[in-house]
Amino acid sequence: MKAKLAAAIAAAKNPPLDSVNPHFNSKYASLLSVMNAVREALATQDLALSQIITTNETKLTVKNVIYDLETGDEISFESTFPLNTEALENIQKCGSYITYCRRYSLLSLFGLVGDPDDDGNAASPPETSEIEPPTEAQRRKLYAELRERGLSKEEMKAFWDFYKPDKRFMSKILDGIDRAVAEWREFEKERAAKSCPF
């Protein structure tokens, strides 16, 4: 199985940088983009993946389990992250942090690049600048776009709470509205799955 996994890792391609970090105005690969790249590589060797999240008082662990669909064998790899207690106080922040950990765990395991090389800029605090709220015209356009895509008022509110866009980020969302909605739906699906007791 190790040989098959090695072949899958060798076949893996860097995922598309399909999302935007508004704080640094840079693109990165979303969890969906990373997962698609990993699953495509695993499928070449009849392998499958699941990710299991566990926490204790100080850390969050992502356990990546690789399954051999032919033999039933499995192998697992764990990535450990410091527990972000601030994120636990808010369901959106909590979901975002778990997504972040899952994404980087896979990037590390498969040796993939999901962010541009910024020479360490992301490790520094962003330059302070005045944040402008979205314009009324932007709000109206977003409402129309979301309504056209069948979102209810409750879903629109959840979408807004997920992104909390400023004026500049709102422009990026409107330019890529289908991708933004797809990312939000993926987040909601993951959140619902984690809250289900069965």
C-alpha positions in Angstrom: 0.0 0.0 0.0 2.9 2.3 0.7 4.0 2.0 -2.9 0.5 2.9 -4.1 0.4 5.9 -1.9 3.8 7.0 -3.0 2.6 6.8 -6.6 -0.5 8.8 -5.8 1.6 11.5 -4.1 3.9 11.6 -7.2 0.9 12.0 -9.4 -0.7 14.8 -7.3 -0.7 18.3 -8.9 -0.8 21.6 -7.2 -4.5 22.7 -6.7 -5.8 25.8 -8.5 -5.6 29.0 -6.4 -9.4 29.5 -6.5 -10.0 31.8 -3.4 -8.9 35.2 -2.2 -7.5 36.3 1.1 -8.8 39.9 1.6 -6.3 40.8 4.3 -3.3 40.3 1.9 -5.1 40.6 -1.4 -3.6 37.2 -2.4 -5.1 34.0 -3.8 -5.0 30.6 -2.3 -6.4 27.1 -2.8 -9.6 26.4 -0.9 -10.2 23.1 0.9 -12.5 22.1 -2.0 -9.7 22.7 -4.5 -7.1 20.9 -2.4 -9.5 18.0 -1.8 -10.2 17.6 -5.5 -6.5 17.5 -6.3 -5.8 14.9 -3.6 -8.8 12.7 -4.5 -7.9 12.8 -8.2 -4.4 11.6 -7.4 -5.6 8.9 -5.0 -8.1 7.6 -7.5 -5.3 6.7 -9.9 -4.3 4.0 -7.3 -7.8 3.0 -6.2 -7.2 4.8 -2.9 -9.7 6.9 -0.9 -9.4 9.4 1.9 -11.2 10.5 5.1 -10.3 13.1 7.6 -11.1 12.7 11.3 -10.9 15.8 13.7 -10.2 15.4 17.4 -9.3 17.9 20.1 -8.1 18.1 23.6 -7.4 21.0 25.9 -4.4 22.2 24.0 -4.4 20.9 20.4 -6.5 20.0 17.4 -5.5 16.9 15.5 -6.4 16.1 11.9 -6.1 12.3 11.2 -5.8 11.6 7.5 -6.9 8.0 6.8 -6.0 6.5 3.4 -7.9 3.4 2.4 -7.0 0.9 -0.2 -10.2 0.0 -2.0 -8.9 -3.2 -3.4 -7.4 -4.8 -0.3 -9.2 -3.0 2.5 -5.9 -1.9 4.1 -5.5 1.5 5.5 -2.8 3.9 6.7 -3.1 7.1 8.7 -1.1 10.3 9.2 -1.8 12.9 11.9 -1.2 16.6 11.8 -1.4 18.5 15.1 -2.2 22.2 15.4 -2.4 24.5 18.5 -6.0 24.7 19.7 -7.5 28.1 18.8 -9.6 28.8 21.8 -10.9 32.1 20.4 -12.2 30.3 17.3 -14.2 27.9 19.6 -16.3 30.8 20.8 -17.9 31.4 17.3 -19.3 28.7 15.1 -18.1 30.4 11.9 -14.6 31.0 13.2 -14.5 27.4 14.5 -15.5 26.0 11.1 -13.0 28.2 9.3 -10.2 27.1 11.7 -11.0 23.4 11.1 -11.1 24.0 7.4 -7.7 25.7 7.6 -6.2 22.8 9.5 -7.7 20.2 7.2 -6.3 22.1 4.2 -2.8 22.5 5.4 -2.7 18.9 6.7 -3.4 17.6 3.1 -1.0 20.1 1.5 1.8 18.9 3.8 1.0 15.2 3.4 1.0 15.4 -0.4 3.7 18.0 -0.8 1.4 20.4 -2.6 1.5 24.2 -2.8 -1.8 25.9 -2.1 -0.6 29.5 -1.6 1.6 31.9 -3.5 5.2 32.3 -2.4 4.9 35.7 -0.5 8.4 35.6 1.1 7.0 35.5 4.6 4.6 38.4 4.3 1.6 36.3 5.6 3.5 35.8 8.9 3.5 39.6 9.4 0.4 41.6 10.4 -1.3 43.3 7.5 -0.7 47.0 7.0 -3.4 49.0 8.7 -5.8 50.8 6.4 -9.2 52.1 6.6 -11.8 49.5 5.9 -14.7 50.7 3.8 -18.1 49.0 4.2 -19.8 47.7 1.1 -21.8 50.3 -0.9 -25.6 50.2 -1.1 -25.3 49.3 -4.8 -23.0 46.4 -3.9 -25.5 45.1 -1.3 -28.4 45.4 -3.7 -26.4 43.5 -6.4 -25.4 40.8 -4.0 -29.0 40.4 -2.9 -30.1 40.1 -6.5 -27.4 37.6 -7.3 -28.1 35.4 -4.3 -31.9 35.5 -4.9 -31.3 34.5 -8.5 -29.4 31.4 -7.2 -32.3 30.4 -5.0 -30.9 31.4 -1.6 -33.5 32.1 1.1 -33.3 35.1 3.4 -31.9 32.9 6.1 -29.3 31.5 3.7 -28.4 35.0 2.6 -27.8 36.1 6.2 -25.6 33.0 6.7 -23.7 33.8 3.5 -23.1 37.3 4.7 -22.0 36.2 8.2 -19.6 33.7 6.5 -17.8 36.3 4.4 -18.4 39.6 6.3 -17.1 41.5 3.2 -15.8 45.0 3.1 -16.1 47.1 0.0 -13.0 45.7 -1.7 -13.7 42.1 -0.9 -17.3 42.5 -1.9 -16.1 43.4 -5.4 -14.2 40.1 -5.6 -17.2 38.2 -4.3 -19.4 39.7 -7.0 -16.9 39.0 -9.7 -16.8 35.3 -8.7 -20.2 34.9 -7.2 -20.7 31.3 -8.3 -17.4 30.3 -6.7 -18.3 32.2 -3.5 -21.6 30.5 -3.2 -20.0 27.1 -3.8 -17.5 27.7 -1.1 -20.2 28.8 1.3 -22.3 25.8 0.5 -19.3 23.5 1.1 -18.7 25.1 4.5 -22.4 24.8 5.5 -22.4 21.1 4.4 -19.3 20.4 6.5 -20.8 22.3 9.5 -24.0 20.3 9.2 -22.1 17.0 9.0 -20.1 17.9 12.1 -23.2 18.8 14.1 -25.1 15.6 13.2 -24.8 13.0 16.0 -25.3 10.1 13.7 
